[in-house]
Amino acid sequence: MPSFHKVSEYMIKSTVFEKELMDLQKKYLLRNIVSRSSPQGPIITIKGKKYLNFSSNDYLGLASHPEILEKAGKALKKYASGSGASRLLGGGSDLHAKLEEQVADFKVTESALIFNSGYSANIGIIPAIASEGDVIFSDELNHASIIDGCRLSQARTVVFKHRDISHLKSLILKEKARRKIIITDTVFSMDGDIAPIGEIYKLCLSLNSSPLTPHPLLLYLDDAHGTGVLGKGRGALAHFGLKPEPWIIQMGTFSKALGSYGAFAAGSRDVISWIINNARSFIFSTALPASVIAASGASISIIKKNRSLIKKLWSNRDYLVNSIKSAGYDTLKSETPIIPLLIASAKEALTLSSYLYRKGIYVPAIRPPTVKEPRLRITVSAAHTKEQLDLLIKTLKRYCKERG
């Protein structure tokens, strides 16, 4: 089995980072890459051996869907493998424009724009909509890409307590700024809980109608783990039954539940036009290949036509999380297919991860600085069978028994 925390035997000695790497190893914080030799799915192959996979964000199991592969293959033959340039230099195809129309329809917005990844979307969009003189209010557990986007914006960033609306409101009322922007993940990727979007929405409505808010209070939602999962697939706003107001900007990804690659911004026509003209990660990035765009479009079509995969996902999620809790594990406040197992230390997290690996189950350990508290991050999908879920549950129970 691969080592999850040892310095590679192939490392050249006496490098400038040797001491730093050894320090990480001593703290059980060193990371290594594990490569598979199979398609993404509930079963993967690593070094010739099959493993039950609970590490993927492919929540609906669409990454290997035959309809998606067919559409991607046709686009590859028609448009070739590369796009050649950025969208603004003519690197986009008619499939790019069509996908943006699909996304706008899917998210019920006036317009949409494709980005190359969720990370590039956040570090491009946030500095485009916020700058010096503005104030951003960011949930303390927001994704690293949001944190980096806030830093790049040069706006003042004020962090509010996780999902704490009272704290958020008090901070907003204290701050004076040209423009105020609330930024939050909808589904938090390491805890699996959902942001109180309904309460944040009401707060925005209230403050936007107040004379104390001369400029609209903007709400930026990172719906990367909500798209395809919440709201019958349409995401967090649909989950809470809310309208996508002009002052709301939604970011989502094609790379998780939609089983493809890339990301998007969805919002009003003027906001998207502004982002096109100011988001550096969009302006200066080569466009995604048409084959990837075709795959994303096929994914949206599948979700709109058939909700059965989403129902299966939630059925699997409820069964697994209830069984894990009954086995005595702390799953924090998970409400989604992301199920964290809180572990006492980084060493113990690696021990459990390695134990599962030896039993043919792949669940990586998540350690600082990614999270403050070490854990295993289990992700369940619609593609998992009950037998596969039962094997994970049985193995986790056996681990507890053997460890006393």
C-alpha positions in Angstrom: 0.0 0.0 0.0 1.2 3.6 -0.6 2.4 5.6 2.3 0.2 8.5 3.1 2.7 10.4 5.3 6.3 9.4 4.5 8.8 11.3 2.4 9.3 9.5 -0.9 12.4 7.3 -1.1 13.0 9.0 -4.5 13.4 12.4 -2.9 16.8 14.0 -3.6 18.6 14.6 -0.3 19.9 18.0 0.9 17.3 20.0 -1.0 16.2 23.4 0.3 12.9 21.9 1.5 14.2 18.6 3.1 14.0 19.8 6.7 10.5 21.3 6.1 9.3 18.1 4.6 10.7 16.0 7.4 8.9 18.3 9.9 5.6 17.7 8.1 6.2 14.0 8.3 6.9 14.1 12.0 3.6 15.9 12.6 1.7 13.4 10.3 0.9 16.2 7.9 2.9 15.2 4.8 0.7 14.6 1.8 1.4 12.3 -1.2 -0.5 11.7 -4.4 -2.2 8.4 -5.0 -2.9 7.7 -8.7 -5.6 5.3 -10.0 -5.5 3.3 -13.3 -9.3 3.2 -13.8 -12.2 5.5 -14.5 -13.7 7.5 -11.6 -16.5 5.6 -9.9 -17.5 3.6 -6.8 -14.7 1.1 -7.5 -11.3 2.3 -8.5 -8.0 0.6 -9.3 -4.7 1.6 -7.6 -1.6 -0.3 -8.5 -3.5 -3.2 -9.9 -5.8 -3.6 -6.9 -9.5 -2.7 -6.7 -10.8 -0.4 -3.9 -14.2 0.7 -2.8 -14.0 4.5 -3.3 -15.5 6.9 -0.8 -13.3 9.9 -1.7 -15.0 11.3 -4.8 -17.3 14.3 -5.3 -19.0 12.6 -8.3 -22.2 12.5 -6.2 -24.5 11.3 -9.0 -22.1 8.9 -10.6 -22.3 10.8 -13.9 -18.5 10.8 -14.6 -18.9 7.5 -16.5 -22.5 7.9 -17.8 -22.7 6.6 -21.4 -24.7 9.5 -22.7 -22.2 12.0 -21.4 -19.3 10.0 -22.9 -21.1 9.8 -26.2 -21.6 13.6 -26.4 -18.0 14.3 -25.3 -16.7 11.9 -28.0 -18.7 13.6 -30.8 -17.5 17.0 -29.7 -13.9 15.8 -29.6 -14.2 14.6 -33.2 -15.9 17.8 -34.4 -13.9 20.4 -32.5 -10.6 18.6 -31.8 -8.8 18.4 -28.5 -7.8 21.9 -27.7 -9.6 25.3 -27.9 -6.5 27.2 -28.9 -7.1 30.5 -27.1 -9.1 32.3 -24.4 -12.7 33.0 -25.1 -12.0 36.7 -25.8 -9.4 35.7 -28.4 -11.8 33.4 -30.2 -11.1 30.2 -28.3 -14.7 29.4 -27.5 -17.1 27.3 -29.6 -20.9 27.5 -30.2 -21.1 24.8 -27.5 -19.7 27.2 -24.9 -22.4 29.7 -25.7 -25.1 27.0 -25.6 -23.9 25.7 -22.3 -24.1 29.2 -20.8 -27.7 29.4 -21.9 -28.3 26.0 -20.3 -26.8 27.1 -17.0 -28.8 30.4 -17.0 -32.0 28.4 -17.6 -31.0 25.8 -14.9 -30.2 28.5 -12.3 -33.1 30.7 -13.4 -30.9 33.7 -14.1 -30.5 36.2 -17.0 -27.0 35.1 -17.9 -24.1 32.8 -17.1 -20.4 32.5 -17.8 -18.1 29.5 -17.9 -14.8 29.3 -16.0 -12.1 26.7 -16.1 -12.5 25.5 -12.5 -14.2 26.4 -9.2 -10.9 27.8 -7.9 -10.3 30.0 -11.0 -13.9 31.2 -10.8 -13.6 32.3 -7.2 -10.2 34.0 -7.6 -11.6 35.8 -10.7 -15.1 36.7 -9.8 -14.5 37.9 -6.2 -11.8 40.5 -7.2 -14.1 41.6 -10.1 -17.0 42.4 -7.9 -15.1 43.7 -4.8 -12.1 46.0 -4.5 -10.4 48.5 -2.3 -13.1 50.5 -0.4 -15.5 47.5 -0.3 -16.1 45.1 2.6 -16.6 41.4 2.3 -18.3 39.3 5.0 -17.0 35.7 4.7 -18.0 32.6 6.7 -15.1 31.3 8.8 -15.3 27.9 7.1 -15.4 29.1 3.5 -13.3 27.2 0.9 -9.7 28.2 0.4 -10.5 29.5 -3.1 -12.9 32.0 -1.5 -10.3 33.1 1.0 -7.8 33.6 -1.8 -10.3 35.5 -3.9 -11.0 37.8 -1.0 -7.3 38.4 -0.6 -6.8 39.2 -4.3 -9.7 41.6 -4.2 -8.0 44.0 -1.8 -11.3 44.6 -0.2 -11.5 44.6 3.6 -12.5 41.0 4.6 -14.5 40.5 7.8 -14.9 36.9 8.9 -18.2 36.0 10.6 -18.8 32.9 12.9 -19.8 29.8 11.0 -23.5 30.0 10.0 -24.1 32.7 12.7 -26.7 35.2 11.3 -26.7 37.4 14.4 -22.9 37.8 14.3 -23.1 38.5 10.5 -25.8 41.2 10.9 -23.9 42.9 13.7 -20.8 43.1 11.6 -22.6 44.4 8.6 -24.2 47.2 10.6 -20.8 48.2 12.1 -19.0 48.5 8.8 -19.1 51.5 6.5 -18.2 50.9 2.9 -18.9 51.7 -0.7 -20.2 48.2 -1.3 -20.9 45.3 1.1 -20.8 41.6 -0.1 -21.7 38.5 1.8 -19.8 35.4 0.6 -20.6 31.9 1.7 -20.3 28.3 0.6 -23.8 26.7 0.3 -22.5 23.3 1.3 -19.3 23.3 3.3 -17.0 20.8 1.7 -15.3 19.5 4.9 -18.2 19.5 7.4 -21.0 18.7 5.0 -23.4 21.2 6.6 -25.6 23.7 4.7 -25.4 27.5 5.1 -28.6 29.2 6.4 -29.3 30.7 3.0 -32.9 31.5 3.8 -31.9 33.6 6.8 -29.1 35.3 4.9 -31.6 36.0 2.1 -34.0 37.7 4.5 -31.2 39.7 6.0 -30.2 41.0 2.6 -33.8 41.9 1.7 -34.1 43.8 5.0 -30.9 45.7 4.6 -31.3 46.4 0.9 -34.6 48.2 1.7 -33.0 50.3 4.4 -31.8 53.9 3.8 -28.6 52.8 5.7 -27.6 50.7 2.6 -27.2 53.2 -0.3 -25.8 50.4 -2.5 -27.3 47.0 -2.7 -25.9 44.4 -0.4 -24.6 41.7 -2.6 -24.7 37.9 -1.9 -22.2 35.6 -3.5 -23.0 31.9 -3.2 -20.4 29.2 -3.9 -22.8 26.4 -4.8 -20.0 24.0 -5.9 -21.3 21.2 -3.7 -24.9 22.2 -3.9 -25.4 22.1 -7.6 -26.7 18.7 -8.7 -27.3 17.8 -5.0 -29.7 20.3 -3.4 -33.0 21.6 -4.7 -33.7 18.7 -7.0 -30.3 19.4 -8.6 -30.7 23.1 -9.2 -28.8 24.1 -6.1 -29.2 26.0 -2.8 -31.6 28.7 -3.8 -34.0 26.1 -5.2 -33.5 24.0 -2.0 -34.7 27.0 0.1 -37.4 28.0 -2.4 -35.8 31.4 -3.1 -35.7 33.7 -6.2 -32.3 34.5 -7.7 -32.5 38.2 -7.1 -30.3 40.6 -9.2 -28.1 41.2 -6.1 -27.3 37.4 -5.9 -24.3 35.9 -7.8 -24.1 32.1 -7.9 -20.9 30.2 -8.6 -21.2 26.4 -9.3 -19.0 23.7 -10.7 -19.5 21.0 -13.4 -16.7 18.9 -11.8 -18.6 17.4 -8.8 -22.2 16.2 -9.1 -22.3 17.0 -12.8 -19.4 14.6 -13.4 -17.5 16.8 -15.9 -15.1 19.7 -15.4 -15.2 23.5 -15.1 -17.3 26.0 -13.3 -19.7 28.9 -13.9 -21.1 32.2 -12.7 -24.8 32.8 -12.9 -26.5 36.1 -12.3 -28.0 39.2 -13.9 -26.9 40.2 -17.4 -25.0 43.3 -16.2 -23.2 41.4 -13.5 -22.0 38.7 -15.9 -21.0 41.4 -18.4 -18.9 43.1 -15.7 -17.3 39.7 -14.8 -16.4 39.1 -18.5 -14.6 42.4 -18.6 -12.9 42.2 -15.2 -12.3 38.6 -14.1 -8.6 38.0 -14.8 -8.8 34.2 -14.5 -11.4 34.3 -17.3 -9.8 36.9 -19.5 -6.3 35.3 -19.4 -7.2 31.5 -19.5 -7.4 29.3 -22.5 -11.0 28.1 -23.0 -12.1 24.7 -21.9 -12.1 22.1 -24.8 -15.4 21.6 -26.5 -15.5 18.0 -25.5 -15.6 19.0 -21.8 -18.3 21.6 -22.5 -20.4 18.9 -24.3 -20.1 16.6 -21.3 -21.3 19.4 -18.9 -24.2 20.2 -21.2 -25.2 16.5 -21.3 -25.0 16.3 -17.5 -27.5 19.2 -17.0 -29.9 17.6 -19.5 -29.8 14.3 -17.7 -30.5 15.9 -14.3 -33.4 17.9 -15.7 -35.0 14.8 -17.4 -34.5 12.3 -14.6 -34.4 13.0 -10.8 -34.0 9.3 -9.9 -30.2 9.7 -9.4 -30.7 12.5 -6.9 -33.3 10.5 -5.0 -30.8 7.5 -4.9 -28.1 9.8 -3.7 -30.1 11.0 -0.7 -31.3 7.5 0.1 -27.8 6.3 0.2 -26.7 9.3 2.2 -29.4 8.9 4.9 -28.7 5.1 5.2 -24.9 5.6 5.5 -24.9 8.5 7.9 -27.4 6.9 10.3 -25.4 3.7 10.3 -22.1 5.5 11.0 -23.6 7.5 13.8 -25.0 4.3 15.4 -21.5 2.9 15.3 -20.4 5.7 17.6 -18.6 8.0 15.2 -18.9 11.8 15.4 -20.2 13.1 12.0 -20.4 16.7 13.2 -23.5 18.4 11.7 -23.4 16.9 8.3 -26.6 17.3 6.3 -25.3 16.2 2.9 -23.5 13.4 1.1 -20.3 14.8 2.7 -19.9 12.8 5.9 -16.9 13.7 8.1 -15.7 11.3 10.8 -14.1 13.5 13.4 -10.8 11.9 14.7 -8.7 12.8 17.7 -5.4 13.4 16.0 -3.7 13.5 12.6 -1.9 10.3 13.5 -5.1 8.5 14.3 -6.8 9.8 11.2 -3.9 8.3 9.1 -4.2 5.1 11.1 -7.9 4.7 10.3 -7.4 5.6 6.7 -4.6 3.1 6.3 -6.7 0.4 8.0 -9.5 1.0 5.6 -7.1 0.9 2.7 -5.8 -2.5 3.8 -9.4 -3.7 3.8 -9.9 -2.5 0.2 -11.6 0.8 1.0 -10.2 4.2 0.0 -11.0 7.1 2.3 -8.2 9.7 2.6 -7.4 11.5 5.9 -8.0 15.2 6.0 -5.6 17.1 8.3 -4.5 20.6 9.2 -4.2 23.1 7.6 -7.1 22.0 5.4 -9.2 21.6 8.6 -8.6 22.5 12.2 -9.7 19.1 13.5 -8.5 15.9 11.7 -11.0 13.7 10.1 -11.9 11.2 7.4 -14.1 12.7 4.8 -16.5 10.1 3.4 -18.5 11.0 0.3 -21.3 8.8 -0.8 -22.8 8.7 -4.3 -25.8 7.5 -6.1 -23.6 4.9 -7.7 -22.8 3.1 -4.5 -24.8 -0.1 -3.8 -26.2 -1.1 -0.4 -23.7 -3.9 -0.3 -20.9 -1.4 -0.7 -22.3 0.8 2.0 -22.7 -2.1 4.3 -19.0 -3.2 3.8 -17.8 0.3 4.8 -20.1 0.3 7.9 -19.0 -3.2 8.9 -15.3 -2.3 8.5 -15.7 0.9 10.6 -17.4 -1.1 13.4 -14.6 -3.7 13.2 -12.0 -1.0 13.6 -13.6 0.3 16.7 -13.8 -3.2 18.2 -10.1 -3.9 17.4 -9.0 -0.6 18.8 -11.1 -1.1 21.9 
